[in-house]
Amino acid sequence: MVDALATLASLIKVSKQEDIKPIQMSIDETPAHCYSIKEEENDDHPWYQDILRYVKNREYLDQKTENDKRILRRLASDYVLDGEILCKKGKDQSTTSESSLFDHLINIWEFIPGPVPGTCSLYFLVDFKFQSPLHRQPLE
């Protein structure tokens, strides 16, 4: 560090004594990267408040950058409003094809908002085939 400061000092030409400003340094126990972490905002709103407002009214909260708006639109595309309740839409799917037990395994869950607020319909599908004839035998 001293060498770097000495090199910098040799590159600067100072005309007056007033131009020199002291560099204040200190040693801190906390790593520097920890200071860049923002504390959670405690504004008494749920974490999904931005998404709820956008889905309801297509409005952004104040002071949003274009990047924040783009991210909010992407997040909001996964939700639907069911009355006053924000529901995650879409389906969750898992598959496996490289298993010693299964030839294939497909598992799909899809939640669809129901006709009554606060309810939903569930579509559930499991499709599989065992590799071993021994395991397949009770199913056939």
C-alpha positions as CSV (number, residue, x, y, z in Angstrom):
1,M,0.0,0.0,0.0
2,V,2.8,2.4,0.8
3,D,4.5,1.7,-2.5
4,A,1.2,2.5,-4.4
5,L,0.8,5.7,-2.5
6,A,4.4,6.7,-3.1
7,T,4.0,6.0,-6.8
8,L,0.8,8.1,-6.9
9,A,2.5,10.9,-5.0
10,S,5.4,11.0,-7.5
11,L,2.9,11.5,-10.4
12,I,1.1,14.5,-8.9
13,K,2.6,18.0,-9.2
14,V,1.4,20.3,-6.5
15,S,1.7,24.0,-6.9
16,K,0.5,25.2,-3.5
17,Q,0.5,23.7,-0.1
18,E,-3.3,24.1,0.1
19,D,-3.9,21.7,-2.7
20,I,-2.7,18.8,-0.6
21,K,-5.5,17.0,1.2
22,P,-4.6,14.3,3.7
23,I,-5.8,10.7,3.2
24,Q,-7.4,9.3,6.3
25,M,-7.1,5.5,6.7
26,S,-8.3,3.1,9.3
27,I,-8.5,-0.6,10.0
28,D,-12.0,-2.0,10.4
29,E,-13.0,-5.4,11.6
30,T,-15.9,-5.7,9.1
31,P,-15.0,-6.7,5.5
32,A,-15.6,-3.9,3.0
33,H,-18.1,-5.8,0.9
34,C,-20.4,-6.0,3.9
35,Y,-21.0,-2.3,3.7
36,S,-22.5,-2.6,0.3
37,I,-25.3,-4.8,1.5
38,K,-28.5,-2.8,2.1
39,E,-30.6,-3.5,5.1
40,E,-34.1,-4.8,4.5
41,E,-36.7,-2.1,4.1
42,N,-39.2,-2.2,6.9
43,D,-42.2,-0.3,5.4
44,D,-44.9,-2.5,6.8
45,H,-45.8,-3.8,3.3
46,P,-45.6,-7.4,2.3
47,W,-42.7,-8.4,0.0
48,Y,-45.0,-8.8,-3.0
49,Q,-46.5,-5.3,-2.7
50,D,-44.9,-4.1,-6.0
51,I,-46.1,-7.2,-7.9
52,L,-49.7,-6.8,-6.4
53,R,-49.9,-3.2,-7.4
54,Y,-48.7,-3.9,-10.9
55,V,-51.0,-6.8,-11.5
56,K,-54.0,-4.8,-10.1
57,N,-53.5,-1.4,-11.8
58,R,-50.5,-1.8,-14.1
59,E,-48.8,0.9,-12.0
60,Y,-45.2,1.1,-10.8
61,L,-44.2,2.4,-7.4
62,D,-42.5,5.8,-7.4
63,Q,-38.8,6.2,-8.4
64,K,-38.4,3.0,-10.4
65,T,-35.7,2.8,-13.0
66,E,-36.4,1.2,-16.4
67,N,-34.5,-1.9,-15.3
68,D,-36.7,-2.1,-12.1
69,K,-39.8,-1.8,-14.3
70,R,-38.7,-4.6,-16.7
71,I,-37.9,-6.9,-13.7
72,L,-41.3,-6.1,-12.2
73,R,-43.1,-6.9,-15.4
74,R,-41.2,-10.2,-15.7
75,L,-42.1,-11.2,-12.1
76,A,-45.7,-10.1,-12.4
77,S,-46.2,-12.3,-15.5
78,D,-46.1,-15.3,-13.1
79,Y,-49.1,-14.1,-11.0
80,V,-52.8,-13.6,-11.4
81,L,-55.2,-11.7,-9.2
82,D,-58.0,-13.8,-7.7
83,G,-60.3,-11.2,-6.1
84,E,-57.9,-9.5,-3.7
85,I,-55.6,-12.5,-3.5
86,L,-52.4,-12.7,-5.5
87,C,-51.9,-16.2,-6.9
88,K,-48.9,-17.7,-8.6
89,K,-50.0,-19.1,-11.9
90,G,-48.5,-21.7,-14.2
91,K,-47.4,-25.2,-13.7
92,D,-44.5,-26.9,-11.9
93,Q,-43.1,-29.8,-13.8
94,S,-40.3,-32.2,-13.0
95,T,-39.0,-35.0,-15.3
96,T,-36.3,-37.6,-15.1
97,S,-35.0,-39.7,-17.9
98,E,-31.6,-40.9,-16.6
99,S,-32.6,-43.0,-13.6
100,S,-31.8,-46.6,-12.7
101,L,-35.3,-47.1,-11.4
102,F,-37.5,-45.4,-14.0
103,D,-37.5,-45.4,-17.8
104,H,-39.2,-42.1,-17.5
105,L,-41.0,-40.1,-14.8
106,I,-43.0,-36.9,-15.4
107,N,-44.7,-35.0,-12.6
108,I,-46.9,-32.0,-13.3
109,W,-48.8,-29.7,-10.9
110,E,-50.9,-26.9,-12.2
111,F,-52.8,-24.5,-9.9
112,I,-55.7,-22.6,-11.5
113,P,-57.7,-19.9,-9.6
114,G,-61.1,-21.3,-8.6
115,P,-64.5,-19.7,-9.1
116,V,-64.7,-18.6,-5.5
117,P,-62.1,-16.1,-4.3
118,G,-59.4,-17.7,-2.2
119,T,-59.9,-21.2,-3.9
120,C,-58.1,-22.9,-6.7
121,S,-58.3,-26.0,-8.8
122,L,-55.4,-28.4,-9.0
123,Y,-54.4,-30.4,-12.1
124,F,-52.0,-33.2,-11.2
125,L,-50.4,-35.7,-13.5
126,V,-47.8,-38.4,-12.8
127,D,-46.6,-40.5,-15.8
128,F,-43.9,-43.1,-15.3
129,K,-42.5,-46.4,-16.5
130,F,-40.2,-48.6,-14.4
131,Q,-37.1,-50.0,-16.2
132,S,-37.1,-53.3,-14.3
133,P,-39.7,-55.9,-15.4
134,L,-39.8,-56.9,-11.7
135,H,-41.1,-53.5,-10.7
136,R,-43.5,-53.3,-13.6
137,Q,-45.1,-56.6,-12.8
138,P,-47.6,-55.5,-10.1
139,L,-48.8,-52.6,-12.3
140,E,-49.6,-54.7,-15.4
